[in-house]
Amino acid sequence: MKKFFAVLLALAMVLSLCSFAAADETGSVYYLNFKPEADAAWQALAKTYTEQTGVPVTVVTAASGTYSETLTAEMDKGKAAPTLFQCGNQAGLDTWADYCLDLSDTDFYKELTTHEFNLYGENGEAFCIGYCYEAFGIITNKALLEKAGYTLADIKDFASLKAVAEDIHARKDELGFDAFTSAGLDGSSSWRFSGHLANMPLYYEFRDDGVTSQPATITGKYLDNFKNVWDLYINNSSTEPSQLATATGDQAEAEFGEGKAVFYQNGTWEFSNLTGTFGMNADDLAMIPIYCGVEGEEKAGLACGTENCWAVNSQASEANIKATLDFLYWVVTSEEGTTMMAEEFGPIPFKNAKASDNVFFNDANAYIADGNYVVSWAFNYTPNVDSWRAGVVAALTQYSAGAGSWDDVVTAFVQGWATQYANQ
């Protein structure tokens, strides 16, 4: 009997070793997810993939606000470390570059429709791949635009935007609506301009100068273009420029949602409020770029950015790296994967991306698909962001009320940047 049990134990050990060898040969995937709200969706998708392929996929989701600490702890587990993880900004890449596989020659990477959201190494390695994004621009009520005698095709650059907006403003009493919503400088609204509108001159300056990390100083080369848009906003709205200091974000949203203005600068996140709270028809909505008079801007897309980037662990085994790359390819090409991504994340910058219910996301993807350049989020480089923005808002408030000059805005922008960089 003892011999019988010994034989059984030996057989079990052999079978176990064979099982481990098979798993190692086929590889497995361990994804450390950092979005708790998407955990259930990732768990379901992982289960589907394993059922279809037999490849084990484990998804572990870090608690909200603990991703960095969790990743550090998990990476210390050697062979049991994540094979797929998040690395969403330059600071993260600086920390984890030694663990990031160059993805530039993979089938997964070749499915991208844009490289604007990726993070690259010093030698051009594609270390982190942006897989979803948000966008902002000028939200447009197409129905009102058509009532004024125009279509989106009439707006291709700043000059055409200006002509349309000024005509609508001149006829506001006749039409029953104005061109722009209020450009409020109350704290609930000012971030749209000290952050998002300010992105425009920063983006073009940094593009010219090849800036890829936070600069100590800026030149303000495109601040005349910033002025172009700001003057257009405040002079073609039903709110007097002198009243902008107390105009709120809710006020601007209501003006647009209630059909009192054609144009409203904001982002993709506004879609649910406009169609839900205000009951707007999605078919009447579109988002166009923030045109500001820069040469070639007729080929601009929306201002898009993300910190949602995937990295593959270069320290994993070859089998696990292959399994992870195969899984990523499936996620961005399969019916199951692209459906989940559209439902959970909106637009994804891959060839087989599914359309989202959010038309603003679809507009962003359409600009990219048409070959327009993405206006990336240059404002992410702002030093001491709250203090710098406060200075810009103060100067804009004084200028708009006629109590200050545009030179004060330039000073707050340029000198303020150097000051906050030094303070930082």
VEXNUKE-848090 format. One record per residue (C-alpha): residue in three letters; x, y, z. Coordinates in pm, whole numbers, always signed. Example, Ala and Ser with C-alpha at 12.3 -4.5 7.8 and 13.67 -1.06 7.14 Angstrom:
VEXNUKE-848090
ALA|+1230|-450|+780
SER|+1367|-106|+714
END
This chain:
VEXNUKE-848090
MET|+0|+0|+0
LYS|+287|+238|+88
LYS|+445|+167|-250
PHE|+112|+243|-417
PHE|+85|+584|-247
ALA|+447|+658|-327
VAL|+381|+589|-694
LEU|+71|+810|-684
LEU|+267|+1093|-519
ALA|+547|+1066|-773
LEU|+294|+1066|-1057
ALA|+124|+1374|-911
MET|+458|+1553|-891
VAL|+538|+1468|-1250
LEU|+198|+1588|-1367
SER|+240|+1908|-1165
LEU|+581|+1975|-1318
CYS|+441|+1909|-1664
SER|+159|+2153|-1592
PHE|+402|+2426|-1482
ALA|+620|+2362|-1787
ALA|+319|+2391|-2017
ALA|+206|+2714|-1851
ASP|+555|+2856|-1880
GLU|+572|+2756|-2244
THR|+239|+2918|-2336
GLY|+287|+3211|-2104
SER|+39|+3405|-1896
VAL|-71|+3764|-1842
TYR|-81|+3963|-1517
TYR|-234|+4309|-1562
LEU|-205|+4557|-1274
ASN|-498|+4787|-1350
PHE|-515|+5135|-1199
LYS|-878|+5228|-1270
PRO|-1102|+5074|-1001
GLU|-1416|+5176|-1190
ALA|-1309|+4948|-1479
ASP|-1220|+4645|-1266
ALA|-1536|+4443|-1338
ALA|-1504|+4506|-1712
TRP|-1139|+4394|-1716
GLN|-1218|+4082|-1510
ALA|-1492|+3983|-1752
LEU|-1275|+4048|-2057
ALA|-985|+3848|-1907
LYS|-1220|+3554|-1844
THR|-1346|+3569|-2204
TYR|-992|+3569|-2343
THR|-888|+3274|-2128
GLU|-1197|+3078|-2235
GLN|-1116|+3145|-2601
THR|-740|+3086|-2591
GLY|-660|+2890|-2276
VAL|-406|+3159|-2179
PRO|-438|+3259|-1811
VAL|-504|+3632|-1762
THR|-501|+3772|-1410
VAL|-624|+4125|-1343
VAL|-541|+4291|-1012
THR|-675|+4641|-948
ALA|-497|+4877|-713
ALA|-712|+5068|-466
SER|-786|+5426|-570
GLY|-489|+5655|-510
THR|-247|+5370|-432
TYR|-131|+5263|-778
SER|+228|+5384|-749
GLU|+283|+5210|-415
THR|+111|+4893|-535
LEU|+317|+4882|-853
THR|+641|+4919|-656
ALA|+545|+4634|-426
GLU|+430|+4407|-711
MET|+741|+4468|-921
ASP|+949|+4331|-634
LYS|+791|+3987|-688
GLY|+1029|+3882|-965
LYS|+871|+3618|-1188
ALA|+533|+3687|-1027
ALA|+547|+4060|-1113
PRO|+291|+4221|-1346
THR|+353|+4165|-1715
LEU|+132|+4463|-1805
PHE|+111|+4785|-1606
GLN|+33|+5157|-1623
CYS|+297|+5424|-1676
GLY|+109|+5742|-1751
ASN|+351|+6034|-1755
GLN|+716|+6128|-1794
ALA|+783|+6097|-1421
GLY|+645|+5744|-1428
LEU|+858|+5656|-1730
ASP|+1166|+5796|-1560
THR|+1097|+5560|-1269
TRP|+1013|+5246|-1466
ALA|+1206|+5279|-1792
ASP|+1420|+4974|-1710
TYR|+1103|+4767|-1689
CYS|+943|+4895|-2010
LEU|+962|+4690|-2328
ASP|+1013|+4877|-2654
LEU|+682|+4816|-2829
SER|+761|+4986|-3159
ASP|+799|+4663|-3359
THR|+494|+4482|-3221
ASP|+169|+4403|-3400
PHE|-17|+4578|-3119
TYR|+174|+4903|-3175
LYS|+109|+4889|-3549
GLU|-267|+4909|-3481
LEU|-233|+5267|-3350
THR|-390|+5553|-3545
THR|-176|+5816|-3373
HIS|+141|+5824|-3167
GLU|+55|+6150|-2993
PHE|-40|+5985|-2664
ASN|+265|+5762|-2628
LEU|+571|+5809|-2409
TYR|+911|+5747|-2567
GLY|+1258|+5675|-2436
GLU|+1567|+5885|-2503
ASN|+1646|+5682|-2816
GLY|+1292|+5680|-2949
GLU|+1177|+5357|-2787
ALA|+798|+5328|-2766
PHE|+780|+5242|-2398
CYS|+427|+5348|-2300
ILE|+122|+5337|-2529
GLY|-169|+5572|-2468
TYR|-486|+5366|-2505
CYS|-761|+5621|-2439
TYR|-788|+5995|-2400
GLU|-1000|+6302|-2328
ALA|-1038|+6601|-2556
PHE|-1142|+6963|-2541
GLY|-1226|+7226|-2800
ILE|-1520|+7447|-2893
ILE|-1849|+7263|-2845
THR|-2090|+7373|-3116
ASN|-2469|+7363|-3145
LYS|-2508|+7270|-3511
ALA|-2882|+7339|-3511
LEU|-2832|+7699|-3398
LEU|-2539|+7740|-3636
GLU|-2764|+7639|-3925
LYS|-3037|+7877|-3808
ALA|-2776|+8152|-3840
GLY|-2707|+8041|-4197
TYR|-2384|+7844|-4148
THR|-2255|+7487|-4124
LEU|-1945|+7337|-3968
ALA|-1785|+7333|-4314
ASP|-1781|+7713|-4303
ILE|-1537|+7710|-4009
LYS|-1187|+7599|-4102
ASP|-955|+7837|-3915
PHE|-956|+8143|-3688
ALA|-1049|+8387|-3963
SER|-1361|+8192|-4058
LEU|-1455|+8130|-3693
LYS|-1424|+8502|-3624
ALA|-1637|+8596|-3924
VAL|-1915|+8356|-3824
ALA|-1908|+8451|-3455
GLU|-1910|+8825|-3518
ASP|-2200|+8794|-3762
ILE|-2404|+8591|-3515
HIS|-2330|+8839|-3235
ALA|-2433|+9131|-3455
ARG|-2766|+8958|-3522
LYS|-2823|+8818|-3171
ASP|-3150|+9007|-3115
GLU|-3286|+8887|-3447
LEU|-3166|+8529|-3397
GLY|-3252|+8494|-3030
PHE|-2910|+8359|-2936
ASP|-2549|+8476|-2923
ALA|-2220|+8340|-3052
PHE|-2029|+8240|-2737
THR|-2121|+8146|-2384
SER|-1977|+8363|-2107
ALA|-1602|+8325|-2054
GLY|-1638|+8331|-1676
LEU|-1332|+8399|-1463
ASP|-1488|+8275|-1142
GLY|-1295|+7978|-1002
SER|-1559|+7735|-1130
SER|-1491|+7843|-1487
SER|-1148|+8008|-1512
TRP|-961|+7676|-1550
ARG|-1108|+7655|-1901
PHE|-894|+7951|-2000
SER|-590|+7951|-1769
GLY|-553|+7580|-1845
HIS|-721|+7475|-2166
LEU|-711|+7796|-2370
ALA|-360|+7864|-2239
ASN|-267|+7526|-2383
MET|-287|+7669|-2734
PRO|+9|+7912|-2719
LEU|+204|+7665|-2506
TYR|+145|+7380|-2751
TYR|+262|+7574|-3055
GLU|+566|+7719|-2877
PHE|+670|+7379|-2747
ARG|+611|+7221|-3088
ASP|+838|+7479|-3252
ASP|+1110|+7433|-2991
GLY|+1088|+7054|-2957
VAL|+1011|+7075|-2585
THR|+958|+6732|-2428
SER|+1000|+6814|-2058
GLN|+912|+7104|-1831
PRO|+1108|+7413|-1941
ALA|+1241|+7668|-1692
THR|+1122|+7955|-1909
ILE|+883|+8025|-2196
THR|+890|+8302|-2457
GLY|+519|+8367|-2508
LYS|+573|+8356|-2883
TYR|+208|+8276|-2952
LEU|+40|+8501|-2696
ASP|-99|+8722|-2971
ASN|-289|+8413|-3085
PHE|-415|+8361|-2730
LYS|-535|+8723|-2738
ASN|-712|+8660|-3069
VAL|-933|+8394|-2916
TRP|-986|+8565|-2582
ASP|-1100|+8887|-2748
LEU|-1332|+8687|-2972
TYR|-1487|+8512|-2671
ILE|-1547|+8819|-2457
ASN|-1665|+9052|-2734
ASN|-1917|+8812|-2889
SER|-2113|+8700|-2586
SER|-2420|+8829|-2407
THR|-2214|+8876|-2088
GLU|-2030|+9206|-2065
PRO|-1649|+9168|-2029
SER|-1661|+9373|-1709
GLN|-1887|+9106|-1552
LEU|-1661|+8807|-1617
ALA|-1499|+8811|-1273
THR|-1816|+8666|-1121
ALA|-1946|+8464|-1418
THR|-1948|+8091|-1329
GLY|-1902|+7761|-1504
ASP|-2265|+7664|-1439
GLN|-2374|+7988|-1603
ALA|-2183|+7910|-1924
GLU|-2309|+7552|-1928
ALA|-2668|+7667|-1888
GLU|-2632|+7929|-2160
PHE|-2528|+7658|-2401
GLY|-2761|+7387|-2273
GLU|-3061|+7621|-2296
GLY|-2982|+7723|-2655
LYS|-2865|+8076|-2580
ALA|-2526|+8043|-2752
VAL|-2374|+7855|-3045
PHE|-2023|+7802|-2910
TYR|-1899|+7678|-2570
GLN|-1535|+7598|-2493
ASN|-1519|+7278|-2292
GLY|-1440|+6907|-2315
THR|-1568|+6559|-2385
TRP|-1677|+6522|-2022
GLU|-1962|+6771|-2085
PHE|-2152|+6534|-2314
SER|-2356|+6358|-2045
ASN|-2460|+6686|-1882
LEU|-2565|+6845|-2208
THR|-2763|+6547|-2333
GLY|-2887|+6438|-1991
THR|-2942|+6738|-1765
PHE|-3030|+6975|-2049
GLY|-3185|+6720|-2284
MET|-2989|+6834|-2588
ASN|-3004|+6620|-2902
ALA|-2669|+6448|-2956
ASP|-2711|+6492|-3332
ASP|-2705|+6869|-3282
LEU|-2368|+6862|-3105
ALA|-2014|+6874|-3238
MET|-1671|+6976|-3116
ILE|-1434|+7178|-3333
PRO|-1071|+7278|-3266
ILE|-981|+7599|-3083
TYR|-857|+7795|-3381
CYS|-629|+8087|-3293
GLY|-469|+8207|-3616
VAL|-159|+7988|-3636
GLU|-34|+7904|-3985
GLY|-154|+7561|-4096
GLU|-421|+7531|-3828
GLU|-677|+7416|-4081
LYS|-514|+7075|-4026
ALA|-548|+7095|-3647
GLY|-752|+6841|-3453
LEU|-890|+6861|-3104
ALA|-673|+6911|-2796
CYS|-630|+6555|-2670
GLY|-437|+6406|-2383
THR|-415|+6117|-2142
GLU|-230|+5955|-1857
ASN|-377|+5617|-1949
CYS|-78|+5435|-2096
TRP|+16|+5067|-2108
ALA|+367|+4934|-2053
VAL|+483|+4574|-2090
ASN|+731|+4441|-1834
SER|+1061|+4383|-2016
GLN|+1184|+4174|-1718
ALA|+910|+3913|-1766
SER|+984|+3580|-1933
GLU|+975|+3561|-2312
ALA|+665|+3342|-2293
ASN|+483|+3589|-2070
ILE|+587|+3886|-2284
LYS|+451|+3710|-2593
ALA|+130|+3620|-2411
THR|+88|+3981|-2298
LEU|+147|+4124|-2645
ASP|-100|+3873|-2793
PHE|-356|+3973|-2532
LEU|-312|+4346|-2605
TYR|-350|+4287|-2977
TRP|-674|+4098|-2910
VAL|-804|+4375|-2682
VAL|-765|+4644|-2950
THR|-880|+4436|-3251
SER|-1143|+4188|-3134
GLU|-1518|+4245|-3114
GLU|-1514|+4173|-2742
GLY|-1215|+4394|-2665
THR|-1311|+4698|-2871
THR|-1668|+4686|-2740
MET|-1550|+4690|-2379
MET|-1300|+4967|-2448
ALA|-1563|+5186|-2613
GLU|-1806|+5134|-2327
GLU|-1553|+5193|-2050
PHE|-1305|+5441|-2198
GLY|-1469|+5610|-2494
PRO|-1233|+5657|-2787
ILE|-926|+5444|-2830
PRO|-658|+5543|-3083
PHE|-658|+5212|-3269
LYS|-774|+5116|-3618
ASN|-1060|+4895|-3503
ALA|-1197|+5137|-3243
LYS|-1572|+5127|-3202
ALA|-1778|+5444|-3212
SER|-1880|+5586|-2876
ASP|-2219|+5731|-2783
ASN|-2025|+6047|-2698
VAL|-2014|+6241|-3026
PHE|-1729|+6458|-2902
PHE|-1506|+6151|-2877
ASN|-1611|+6048|-3226
ASP|-1523|+6396|-3353
ALA|-1178|+6363|-3198
ASN|-1126|+6027|-3368
ALA|-1254|+6163|-3699
TYR|-1000|+6446|-3698
ILE|-723|+6195|-3630
ALA|-849|+5957|-3901
ASP|-850|+6246|-4149
GLY|-482|+6309|-4082
ASN|-518|+6620|-3868
TYR|-251|+6676|-3605
VAL|-342|+6631|-3239
VAL|-298|+6935|-3016
SER|-137|+6767|-2715
TRP|-175|+6879|-2356
ALA|+122|+7111|-2316
PHE|-30|+7260|-2001
ASN|+78|+6943|-1817
TYR|+425|+7105|-1795
THR|+298|+7409|-1597
PRO|+510|+7472|-1284
ASN|+322|+7529|-956
VAL|+9|+7507|-1165
ASP|-241|+7663|-923
SER|-24|+7966|-849
TRP|+67|+8022|-1214
ARG|-296|+7998|-1326
ALA|-407|+8237|-1051
GLY|-169|+8500|-1186
VAL|-296|+8456|-1540
VAL|-660|+8475|-1429
ALA|-597|+8793|-1231
ALA|-437|+8958|-1534
LEU|-716|+8839|-1768
THR|-977|+8976|-1528
GLN|-816|+9319|-1518
TYR|-768|+9326|-1896
SER|-1127|+9221|-1966
ALA|-1266|+9484|-1731
GLY|-1059|+9756|-1899
ALA|-846|+9808|-1587
GLY|-528|+9648|-1722
SER|-338|+9600|-2047
TRP|-259|+9289|-2246
ASP|+104|+9341|-2145
ASP|-2|+9243|-1793
VAL|-133|+8914|-1925
VAL|+195|+8853|-2109
THR|+389|+8926|-1791
ALA|+173|+8690|-1585
PHE|+217|+8423|-1850
VAL|+590|+8450|-1919
GLN|+744|+8599|-1604
GLY|+496|+8406|-1394
TRP|+620|+8081|-1546
ALA|+984|+8158|-1461
THR|+889|+8265|-1109
GLN|+683|+7955|-1038
TYR|+951|+7729|-1188
ALA|+1206|+7883|-950
ASN|+967|+7853|-655
GLN|+895|+7493|-745
END
